[in-house]
């Protein structure tokens, strides 16, 4: 019974952390990823601008900036293909 209680408690503690984690963008090794410079160029080609943050998050490249319509954007990209995996546009 203690094992079940401990497992349940561990699940309840870990659940909020999993919910806050970003998406899985690729399972490819980092040596297959586009360079940051290449990804930044692709992001600019896609119309994102005024990038305040460009970072690696888990298996993604992530930006905080603005769309070409000047709307705030948080976007996760597949670092191998450059495709948008998840975006939140305000």
Gaussian input, Z-matrix of N, CA and C with variables (Angstrom, degrees):
# hf/3-21g

backbone

0 1
 N
 C     1     B1
 C     2     B2     1     A1
 N     3     B3     2     A2     1     D1
 C     4     B4     3     A3     2     D2
 C     5     B5     4     A4     3     D3
 N     6     B6     5     A5     4     D4
 C     7     B7     6     A6     5     D5
 C     8     B8     7     A7     6     D6
 N     9     B9     8     A8     7     D7
 C    10    B10     9     A9     8     D8
 C    11    B11    10    A10     9     D9
 N    12    B12    11    A11    10    D10
 C    13    B13    12    A12    11    D11
 C    14    B14    13    A13    12    D12
 N    15    B15    14    A14    13    D13
 C    16    B16    15    A15    14    D14
 C    17    B17    16    A16    15    D15
 N    18    B18    17    A17    16    D16
 C    19    B19    18    A18    17    D17
 C    20    B20    19    A19    18    D18
 N    21    B21    20    A20    19    D19
 C    22    B22    21    A21    20    D20
 C    23    B23    22    A22    21    D21
 N    24    B24    23    A23    22    D22
 C    25    B25    24    A24    23    D23
 C    26    B26    25    A25    24    D24
 N    27    B27    26    A26    25    D25
 C    28    B28    27    A27    26    D26
 C    29    B29    28    A28    27    D27
 N    30    B30    29    A29    28    D28
 C    31    B31    30    A30    29    D29
 C    32    B32    31    A31    30    D30
 N    33    B33    32    A32    31    D31
 C    34    B34    33    A33    32    D32
 C    35    B35    34    A34    33    D33
 N    36    B36    35    A35    34    D34
 C    37    B37    36    A36    35    D35
 C    38    B38    37    A37    36    D36
 N    39    B39    38    A38    37    D37
 C    40    B40    39    A39    38    D38
 C    41    B41    40    A40    39    D39
 N    42    B42    41    A41    40    D40
 C    43    B43    42    A42    41    D41
 C    44    B44    43    A43    42    D42
 N    45    B45    44    A44    43    D43
 C    46    B46    45    A45    44    D44
 C    47    B47    46    A46    45    D45
 N    48    B48    47    A47    46    D46
 C    49    B49    48    A48    47    D47
 C    50    B50    49    A49    48    D48
 N    51    B51    50    A50    49    D49
 C    52    B52    51    A51    50    D50
 C    53    B53    52    A52    51    D51
 N    54    B54    53    A53    52    D52
 C    55    B55    54    A54    53    D53
 C    56    B56    55    A55    54    D54
 N    57    B57    56    A56    55    D55
 C    58    B58    57    A57    56    D56
 C    59    B59    58    A58    57    D57
 N    60    B60    59    A59    58    D58
 C    61    B61    60    A60    59    D59
 C    62    B62    61    A61    60    D60
 N    63    B63    62    A62    61    D61
 C    64    B64    63    A63    62    D62
 C    65    B65    64    A64    63    D63
 N    66    B66    65    A65    64    D64
 C    67    B67    66    A66    65    D65
 C    68    B68    67    A67    66    D66
 N    69    B69    68    A68    67    D67
 C    70    B70    69    A69    68    D68
 C    71    B71    70    A70    69    D69
 N    72    B72    71    A71    70    D70
 C    73    B73    72    A72    71    D71
 C    74    B74    73    A73    72    D72
 N    75    B75    74    A74    73    D73
 C    76    B76    75    A75    74    D74
 C    77    B77    76    A76    75    D75
 N    78    B78    77    A77    76    D76
 C    79    B79    78    A78    77    D77
 C    80    B80    79    A79    78    D78
 N    81    B81    80    A80    79    D79
 C    82    B82    81    A81    80    D80
 C    83    B83    82    A82    81    D81
 N    84    B84    83    A83    82    D82
 C    85    B85    84    A84    83    D83
 C    86    B86    85    A85    84    D84
 N    87    B87    86    A86    85    D85
 C    88    B88    87    A87    86    D86
 C    89    B89    88    A88    87    D87
 N    90    B90    89    A89    88    D88
 C    91    B91    90    A90    89    D89
 C    92    B92    91    A91    90    D90
 N    93    B93    92    A92    91    D91
 C    94    B94    93    A93    92    D92
 C    95    B95    94    A94    93    D93
 N    96    B96    95    A95    94    D94
 C    97    B97    96    A96    95    D95
 C    98    B98    97    A97    96    D96
 N    99    B99    98    A98    97    D97
 C   100   B100    99    A99    98    D98
 C   101   B101   100   A100    99    D99
 N   102   B102   101   A101   100   D100
 C   103   B103   102   A102   101   D101
 C   104   B104   103   A103   102   D102
 N   105   B105   104   A104   103   D103
 C   106   B106   105   A105   104   D104
 C   107   B107   106   A106   105   D105
 N   108   B108   107   A107   106   D106
 C   109   B109   108   A108   107   D107
 C   110   B110   109   A109   108   D108
 N   111   B111   110   A110   109   D109
 C   112   B112   111   A111   110   D110
 C   113   B113   112   A112   111   D111
 N   114   B114   113   A113   112   D112
 C   115   B115   114   A114   113   D113
 C   116   B116   115   A115   114   D114
 N   117   B117   116   A116   115   D115
 C   118   B118   117   A117   116   D116
 C   119   B119   118   A118   117   D117
 N   120   B120   119   A119   118   D118
 C   121   B121   120   A120   119   D119
 C   122   B122   121   A121   120   D120
 N   123   B123   122   A122   121   D121
 C   124   B124   123   A123   122   D122
 C   125   B125   124   A124   123   D123
 N   126   B126   125   A125   124   D124
 C   127   B127   126   A126   125   D125
 C   128   B128   127   A127   126   D126
 N   129   B129   128   A128   127   D127
 C   130   B130   129   A129   128   D128
 C   131   B131   130   A130   129   D129
 N   132   B132   131   A131   130   D130
 C   133   B133   132   A132   131   D131
 C   134   B134   133   A133   132   D132
 N   135   B135   134   A134   133   D133
 C   136   B136   135   A135   134   D134
 C   137   B137   136   A136   135   D135
 N   138   B138   137   A137   136   D136
 C   139   B139   138   A138   137   D137
 C   140   B140   139   A139   138   D138
 N   141   B141   140   A140   139   D139
 C   142   B142   141   A141   140   D140
 C   143   B143   142   A142   141   D141
 N   144   B144   143   A143   142   D142
 C   145   B145   144   A144   143   D143
 C   146   B146   145   A145   144   D144
 N   147   B147   146   A146   145   D145
 C   148   B148   147   A147   146   D146
 C   149   B149   148   A148   147   D147
 N   150   B150   149   A149   148   D148
 C   151   B151   150   A150   149   D149
 C   152   B152   151   A151   150   D150
 N   153   B153   152   A152   151   D151
 C   154   B154   153   A153   152   D152
 C   155   B155   154   A154   153   D153
 N   156   B156   155   A155   154   D154
 C   157   B157   156   A156   155   D155
 C   158   B158   157   A157   156   D156
 N   159   B159   158   A158   157   D157
 C   160   B160   159   A159   158   D158
 C   161   B161   160   A160   159   D159
 N   162   B162   161   A161   160   D160
 C   163   B163   162   A162   161   D161
 C   164   B164   163   A163   162   D162
 N   165   B165   164   A164   163   D163
 C   166   B166   165   A165   164   D164
 C   167   B167   166   A166   165   D165
 N   168   B168   167   A167   166   D166
 C   169   B169   168   A168   167   D167
 C   170   B170   169   A169   168   D168
 N   171   B171   170   A170   169   D169
 C   172   B172   171   A171   170   D170
 C   173   B173   172   A172   171   D171
 N   174   B174   173   A173   172   D172
 C   175   B175   174   A174   173   D173
 C   176   B176   175   A175   174   D174
 N   177   B177   176   A176   175   D175
 C   178   B178   177   A177   176   D176
 C   179   B179   178   A178   177   D177
 N   180   B180   179   A179   178   D178
 C   181   B181   180   A180   179   D179
 C   182   B182   181   A181   180   D180
 N   183   B183   182   A182   181   D181
 C   184   B184   183   A183   182   D182
 C   185   B185   184   A184   183   D183
 N   186   B186   185   A185   184   D184
 C   187   B187   186   A186   185   D185
 C   188   B188   187   A187   186   D186
 N   189   B189   188   A188   187   D187
 C   190   B190   189   A189   188   D188
 C   191   B191   190   A190   189   D189
 N   192   B192   191   A191   190   D190
 C   193   B193   192   A192   191   D191
 C   194   B194   193   A193   192   D192
 N   195   B195   194   A194   193   D193
 C   196   B196   195   A195   194   D194
 C   197   B197   196   A196   195   D195
 N   198   B198   197   A197   196   D196
 C   199   B199   198   A198   197   D197
 C   200   B200   199   A199   198   D198
 N   201   B201   200   A200   199   D199
 C   202   B202   201   A201   200   D200
 C   203   B203   202   A202   201   D201
 N   204   B204   203   A203   202   D202
 C   205   B205   204   A204   203   D203
 C   206   B206   205   A205   204   D204
 N   207   B207   206   A206   205   D205
 C   208   B208   207   A207   206   D206
 C   209   B209   208   A208   207   D207
 N   210   B210   209   A209   208   D208
 C   211   B211   210   A210   209   D209
 C   212   B212   211   A211   210   D210
 N   213   B213   212   A212   211   D211
 C   214   B214   213   A213   212   D212
 C   215   B215   214   A214   213   D213
 N   216   B216   215   A215   214   D214
 C   217   B217   216   A216   215   D215
 C   218   B218   217   A217   216   D216
 N   219   B219   218   A218   217   D217
 C   220   B220   219   A219   218   D218
 C   221   B221   220   A220   219   D219
 N   222   B222   221   A221   220   D220
 C   223   B223   222   A222   221   D221
 C   224   B224   223   A223   222   D222
 N   225   B225   224   A224   223   D223
 C   226   B226   225   A225   224   D224
 C   227   B227   226   A226   225   D225
 N   228   B228   227   A227   226   D226
 C   229   B229   228   A228   227   D227
 C   230   B230   229   A229   228   D228
 N   231   B231   230   A230   229   D229
 C   232   B232   231   A231   230   D230
 C   233   B233   232   A232   231   D231
 N   234   B234   233   A233   232   D232
 C   235   B235   234   A234   233   D233
 C   236   B236   235   A235   234   D234
 N   237   B237   236   A236   235   D235
 C   238   B238   237   A237   236   D236
 C   239   B239   238   A238   237   D237
 N   240   B240   239   A239   238   D238
 C   241   B241   240   A240   239   D239
 C   242   B242   241   A241   240   D240
 N   243   B243   242   A242   241   D241
 C   244   B244   243   A243   242   D242
 C   245   B245   244   A244   243   D243
 N   246   B246   245   A245   244   D244
 C   247   B247   246   A246   245   D245
 C   248   B248   247   A247   246   D246
 N   249   B249   248   A248   247   D247
 C   250   B250   249   A249   248   D248
 C   251   B251   250   A250   249   D249
 N   252   B252   251   A251   250   D250
 C   253   B253   252   A252   251   D251
 C   254   B254   253   A253   252   D252
 N   255   B255   254   A254   253   D253
 C   256   B256   255   A255   254   D254
 C   257   B257   256   A256   255   D255
 N   258   B258   257   A257   256   D256
 C   259   B259   258   A258   257   D257
 C   260   B260   259   A259   258   D258
 N   261   B261   260   A260   259   D259
 C   262   B262   261   A261   260   D260
 C   263   B263   262   A262   261   D261
 N   264   B264   263   A263   262   D262
 C   265   B265   264   A264   263   D263
 C   266   B266   265   A265   264   D264
 N   267   B267   266   A266   265   D265
 C   268   B268   267   A267   266   D266
 C   269   B269   268   A268   267   D267

   B1=1.4422
   B2=1.5314
   B3=1.3489
   B4=1.4648
   B5=1.5213
   B6=1.3182
   B7=1.4692
   B8=1.5313
   B9=1.3031
   B10=1.4637
   B11=1.5272
   B12=1.3227
   B13=1.4668
   B14=1.5246
   B15=1.3222
   B16=1.4662
   B17=1.5235
   B18=1.3125
   B19=1.4646
   B20=1.5237
   B21=1.3226
   B22=1.4557
   B23=1.5236
   B24=1.3148
   B25=1.4646
   B26=1.5283
   B27=1.3169
   B28=1.4659
   B29=1.5235
   B30=1.3162
   B31=1.4641
   B32=1.5214
   B33=1.3166
   B34=1.4674
   B35=1.5204
   B36=1.3060
   B37=1.4705
   B38=1.5225
   B39=1.3173
   B40=1.4631
   B41=1.5273
   B42=1.3124
   B43=1.4643
   B44=1.5191
   B45=1.3475
   B46=1.4683
   B47=1.5280
   B48=1.3213
   B49=1.4573
   B50=1.5220
   B51=1.3132
   B52=1.4564
   B53=1.5191
   B54=1.3204
   B55=1.4572
   B56=1.5183
   B57=1.3256
   B58=1.4548
   B59=1.5273
   B60=1.3037
   B61=1.4621
   B62=1.5248
   B63=1.3390
   B64=1.4546
   B65=1.5140
   B66=1.3226
   B67=1.4620
   B68=1.5242
   B69=1.3143
   B70=1.4627
   B71=1.5287
   B72=1.3211
   B73=1.4704
   B74=1.5164
   B75=1.3226
   B76=1.4625
   B77=1.5178
   B78=1.3125
   B79=1.4605
   B80=1.5238
   B81=1.3337
   B82=1.4727
   B83=1.5317
   B84=1.3152
   B85=1.4674
   B86=1.5317
   B87=1.3268
   B88=1.4740
   B89=1.5265
   B90=1.3196
   B91=1.4680
   B92=1.5317
   B93=1.3236
   B94=1.4712
   B95=1.5358
   B96=1.3376
   B97=1.4608
   B98=1.5208
   B99=1.3265
   B100=1.4637
   B101=1.5212
   B102=1.3048
   B103=1.4567
   B104=1.5298
   B105=1.3154
   B106=1.4662
   B107=1.5243
   B108=1.3298
   B109=1.4671
   B110=1.5293
   B111=1.3362
   B112=1.4653
   B113=1.5297
   B114=1.3238
   B115=1.4692
   B116=1.5237
   B117=1.3246
   B118=1.4728
   B119=1.5281
   B120=1.3258
   B121=1.4672
   B122=1.5258
   B123=1.3297
   B124=1.4662
   B125=1.5234
   B126=1.3154
   B127=1.4671
   B128=1.5289
   B129=1.3232
   B130=1.4682
   B131=1.5281
   B132=1.3400
   B133=1.4682
   B134=1.5277
   B135=1.3428
   B136=1.4597
   B137=1.5297
   B138=1.3265
   B139=1.4549
   B140=1.5129
   B141=1.3268
   B142=1.4615
   B143=1.5220
   B144=1.3226
   B145=1.4577
   B146=1.5187
   B147=1.3037
   B148=1.4682
   B149=1.5293
   B150=1.3344
   B151=1.4581
   B152=1.5263
   B153=1.3212
   B154=1.4685
   B155=1.5166
   B156=1.3298
   B157=1.4588
   B158=1.5207
   B159=1.3240
   B160=1.4606
   B161=1.5145
   B162=1.3380
   B163=1.4623
   B164=1.5140
   B165=1.3212
   B166=1.4483
   B167=1.5128
   B168=1.3239
   B169=1.4590
   B170=1.5132
   B171=1.3120
   B172=1.4623
   B173=1.5127
   B174=1.3258
   B175=1.4656
   B176=1.5261
   B177=1.3252
   B178=1.4692
   B179=1.5227
   B180=1.3371
   B181=1.4498
   B182=1.5235
   B183=1.3197
   B184=1.4586
   B185=1.5181
   B186=1.3228
   B187=1.4600
   B188=1.5203
   B189=1.3093
   B190=1.4566
   B191=1.5153
   B192=1.3005
   B193=1.4553
   B194=1.5051
   B195=1.3299
   B196=1.4617
   B197=1.5244
   B198=1.3303
   B199=1.4586
   B200=1.5203
   B201=1.3391
   B202=1.4608
   B203=1.5277
   B204=1.3581
   B205=1.4670
   B206=1.5267
   B207=1.3323
   B208=1.4623
   B209=1.5340
   B210=1.3530
   B211=1.4549
   B212=1.5258
   B213=1.3361
   B214=1.4629
   B215=1.5208
   B216=1.3354
   B217=1.4624
   B218=1.5205
   B219=1.3116
   B220=1.4723
   B221=1.5191
   B222=1.3335
   B223=1.4585
   B224=1.5243
   B225=1.3314
   B226=1.4589
   B227=1.5192
   B228=1.3241
   B229=1.4622
   B230=1.5196
   B231=1.3363
   B232=1.4544
   B233=1.5278
   B234=1.3245
   B235=1.4609
   B236=1.5268
   B237=1.3151
   B238=1.4590
   B239=1.5317
   B240=1.3355
   B241=1.4650
   B242=1.5277
   B243=1.3281
   B244=1.4598
   B245=1.5197
   B246=1.3305
   B247=1.4611
   B248=1.5272
   B249=1.3234
   B250=1.4671
   B251=1.5245
   B252=1.3370
   B253=1.4627
   B254=1.5300
   B255=1.3222
   B256=1.4613
   B257=1.5261
   B258=1.3317
   B259=1.4704
   B260=1.5146
   B261=1.3080
   B262=1.4585
   B263=1.5110
   B264=1.3266
   B265=1.4593
   B266=1.5197
   B267=1.3270
   B268=1.4777
   B269=1.5045
   A1=110.78
   A2=116.37
   A3=119.26
   A4=112.02
   A5=115.91
   A6=120.16
   A7=109.41
   A8=117.44
   A9=121.32
   A10=109.92
   A11=117.13
   A12=121.32
   A13=110.56
   A14=117.12
   A15=121.01
   A16=110.89
   A17=118.22
   A18=121.77
   A19=110.45
   A20=116.94
   A21=121.07
   A22=110.76
   A23=117.04
   A24=121.17
   A25=110.78
   A26=117.88
   A27=121.58
   A28=110.59
   A29=117.03
   A30=120.90
   A31=110.95
   A32=117.22
   A33=120.91
   A34=111.76
   A35=116.75
   A36=120.43
   A37=110.14
   A38=118.42
   A39=122.47
   A40=112.66
   A41=119.24
   A42=122.02
   A43=113.43
   A44=119.90
   A45=118.27
   A46=112.65
   A47=117.98
   A48=121.27
   A49=109.58
   A50=118.08
   A51=121.40
   A52=110.82
   A53=117.61
   A54=120.61
   A55=111.83
   A56=117.87
   A57=121.84
   A58=111.85
   A59=117.71
   A60=120.61
   A61=110.09
   A62=115.12
   A63=120.14
   A64=111.12
   A65=116.55
   A66=120.07
   A67=111.81
   A68=115.73
   A69=121.42
   A70=105.52
   A71=116.10
   A72=120.40
   A73=113.12
   A74=117.25
   A75=121.54
   A76=109.33
   A77=114.89
   A78=120.77
   A79=110.23
   A80=116.17
   A81=121.39
   A82=110.76
   A83=115.61
   A84=121.93
   A85=109.29
   A86=116.22
   A87=120.66
   A88=112.98
   A89=118.37
   A90=118.80
   A91=111.99
   A92=117.63
   A93=122.24
   A94=111.87
   A95=117.09
   A96=121.91
   A97=111.26
   A98=116.39
   A99=121.43
   A100=107.57
   A101=116.39
   A102=118.52
   A103=108.63
   A104=116.52
   A105=119.41
   A106=110.72
   A107=117.38
   A108=120.07
   A109=111.32
   A110=117.31
   A111=120.67
   A112=110.71
   A113=116.37
   A114=119.45
   A115=110.17
   A116=117.27
   A117=120.14
   A118=110.41
   A119=117.40
   A120=121.09
   A121=110.10
   A122=117.32
   A123=121.33
   A124=110.38
   A125=116.97
   A126=121.94
   A127=109.99
   A128=116.54
   A129=121.09
   A130=110.78
   A131=117.82
   A132=121.91
   A133=111.32
   A134=116.16
   A135=121.31
   A136=111.60
   A137=117.28
   A138=120.69
   A139=115.59
   A140=117.51
   A141=119.03
   A142=108.44
   A143=115.71
   A144=120.34
   A145=110.86
   A146=115.26
   A147=121.66
   A148=110.67
   A149=115.36
   A150=121.21
   A151=108.48
   A152=115.64
   A153=120.59
   A154=110.92
   A155=116.38
   A156=120.81
   A157=109.08
   A158=116.12
   A159=123.21
   A160=104.96
   A161=116.80
   A162=118.08
   A163=111.10
   A164=114.55
   A165=122.22
   A166=106.99
   A167=115.82
   A168=121.61
   A169=108.05
   A170=117.07
   A171=119.93
   A172=111.09
   A173=116.54
   A174=121.53
   A175=111.45
   A176=116.98
   A177=122.05
   A178=111.64
   A179=114.54
   A180=120.83
   A181=104.32
   A182=116.56
   A183=121.43
   A184=109.47
   A185=116.21
   A186=120.46
   A187=110.73
   A188=114.03
   A189=122.89
   A190=104.56
   A191=116.89
   A192=121.28
   A193=109.94
   A194=115.53
   A195=121.31
   A196=110.34
   A197=115.48
   A198=121.46
   A199=108.55
   A200=116.08
   A201=119.81
   A202=111.25
   A203=117.13
   A204=122.79
   A205=111.70
   A206=116.46
   A207=123.82
   A208=112.83
   A209=115.84
   A210=120.82
   A211=108.47
   A212=116.97
   A213=120.75
   A214=109.81
   A215=115.21
   A216=120.21
   A217=111.30
   A218=115.07
   A219=123.06
   A220=104.01
   A221=116.64
   A222=119.99
   A223=110.52
   A224=115.37
   A225=122.98
   A226=107.81
   A227=116.20
   A228=121.81
   A229=111.10
   A230=115.52
   A231=120.97
   A232=106.15
   A233=118.64
   A234=120.71
   A235=114.59
   A236=117.50
   A237=121.19
   A238=110.24
   A239=116.46
   A240=121.50
   A241=113.65
   A242=116.46
   A243=120.44
   A244=113.73
   A245=117.49
   A246=121.35
   A247=110.71
   A248=116.37
   A249=121.90
   A250=107.78
   A251=115.71
   A252=121.35
   A253=109.41
   A254=116.09
   A255=121.18
   A256=107.37
   A257=115.65
   A258=118.82
   A259=109.81
   A260=114.37
   A261=122.70
   A262=106.26
   A263=115.64
   A264=121.92
   A265=107.95
   A266=116.12
   A267=120.52
   A268=110.31
   D1=-38.66
   D2=178.87
   D3=-62.45
   D4=-37.51
   D5=-179.56
   D6=-63.96
   D7=-43.64
   D8=179.57
   D9=-63.55
   D10=-43.79
   D11=179.27
   D12=-63.02
   D13=-43.25
   D14=178.95
   D15=-64.77
   D16=-40.92
   D17=179.29
   D18=-65.48
   D19=-41.10
   D20=178.41
   D21=-64.60
   D22=-43.38
   D23=178.64
   D24=-62.85
   D25=-42.18
   D26=178.77
   D27=-63.23
   D28=-39.37
   D29=178.51
   D30=-65.05
   D31=-43.33
   D32=-179.52
   D33=-66.40
   D34=-34.01
   D35=178.47
   D36=-73.09
   D37=-40.02
   D38=-176.32
   D39=-77.92
   D40=-24.55
   D41=-175.36
   D42=-56.90
   D43=-47.09
   D44=179.45
   D45=-62.92
   D46=-34.19
   D47=178.83
   D48=-65.72
   D49=-43.38
   D50=178.93
   D51=-64.57
   D52=-36.56
   D53=-179.92
   D54=-66.65
   D55=-30.01
   D56=-178.20
   D57=-85.51
   D58=-14.31
   D59=-177.83
   D60=-67.60
   D61=149.87
   D62=178.71
   D63=-73.61
   D64=175.60
   D65=-179.82
   D66=-72.21
   D67=164.80
   D68=171.90
   D69=-89.13
   D70=116.25
   D71=-176.15
   D72=-96.41
   D73=-29.58
   D74=178.24
   D75=-160.32
   D76=158.63
   D77=171.54
   D78=-111.71
   D79=3.05
   D80=179.51
   D81=-69.88
   D82=149.80
   D83=176.83
   D84=-65.72
   D85=152.62
   D86=-176.58
   D87=-61.04
   D88=-23.84
   D89=178.28
   D90=-70.73
   D91=-10.06
   D92=176.14
   D93=-93.71
   D94=-10.35
   D95=-176.90
   D96=-71.63
   D97=152.25
   D98=169.43
   D99=-64.48
   D100=150.86
   D101=174.09
   D102=-66.78
   D103=160.07
   D104=177.46
   D105=-59.13
   D106=-40.48
   D107=179.69
   D108=-62.62
   D109=-42.31
   D110=178.32
   D111=-64.87
   D112=-39.69
   D113=179.97
   D114=-68.81
   D115=-40.40
   D116=177.98
   D117=-60.62
   D118=-39.04
   D119=178.05
   D120=-65.62
   D121=-41.58
   D122=179.16
   D123=-64.25
   D124=-42.07
   D125=178.21
   D126=-59.01
   D127=-44.14
   D128=178.39
   D129=-63.98
   D130=-41.22
   D131=177.53
   D132=-60.63
   D133=-32.57
   D134=-179.38
   D135=-77.26
   D136=-6.13
   D137=175.90
   D138=99.46
   D139=0.52
   D140=177.03
   D141=-74.95
   D142=142.67
   D143=-174.89
   D144=-143.33
   D145=174.20
   D146=179.43
   D147=44.10
   D148=51.36
   D149=-177.97
   D150=-70.62
   D151=115.33
   D152=179.71
   D153=-86.03
   D154=-32.99
   D155=-179.13
   D156=-139.02
   D157=133.20
   D158=171.29
   D159=-130.78
   D160=118.83
   D161=-177.45
   D162=-147.99
   D163=166.74
   D164=173.50
   D165=-95.48
   D166=124.49
   D167=178.99
   D168=-125.37
   D169=109.50
   D170=-178.81
   D171=58.45
   D172=-115.14
   D173=-179.30
   D174=-105.66
   D175=25.00
   D176=-175.10
   D177=-131.29
   D178=157.85
   D179=159.14
   D180=-94.55
   D181=138.15
   D182=-177.38
   D183=-129.84
   D184=139.86
   D185=175.79
   D186=-126.93
   D187=153.53
   D188=166.22
   D189=-124.08
   D190=121.42
   D191=-178.64
   D192=-169.97
   D193=-142.52
   D194=-176.49
   D195=-135.09
   D196=150.59
   D197=174.94
   D198=-79.00
   D199=174.23
   D200=177.09
   D201=-65.12
   D202=-18.10
   D203=176.27
   D204=-89.19
   D205=7.10
   D206=179.42
   D207=65.68
   D208=34.98
   D209=175.14
   D210=-102.59
   D211=140.06
   D212=179.27
   D213=-59.16
   D214=139.03
   D215=-177.80
   D216=-138.44
   D217=135.66
   D218=167.27
   D219=-118.77
   D220=118.13
   D221=-172.44
   D222=-132.86
   D223=135.28
   D224=174.93
   D225=-106.52
   D226=132.51
   D227=-177.91
   D228=-119.47
   D229=147.04
   D230=168.94
   D231=-69.54
   D232=121.03
   D233=-175.40
   D234=-75.13
   D235=-8.38
   D236=178.58
   D237=-92.36
   D238=-45.57
   D239=-176.16
   D240=-100.85
   D241=-22.11
   D242=-176.04
   D243=84.23
   D244=1.64
   D245=-179.12
   D246=-69.68
   D247=146.80
   D248=174.41
   D249=-72.03
   D250=127.90
   D251=178.40
   D252=-99.94
   D253=-39.70
   D254=-179.57
   D255=-152.88
   D256=141.01
   D257=175.75
   D258=-142.99
   D259=146.78
   D260=173.43
   D261=-125.64
   D262=112.23
   D263=-176.99
   D264=-113.37
   D265=126.98
   D266=177.63
   D267=-93.77

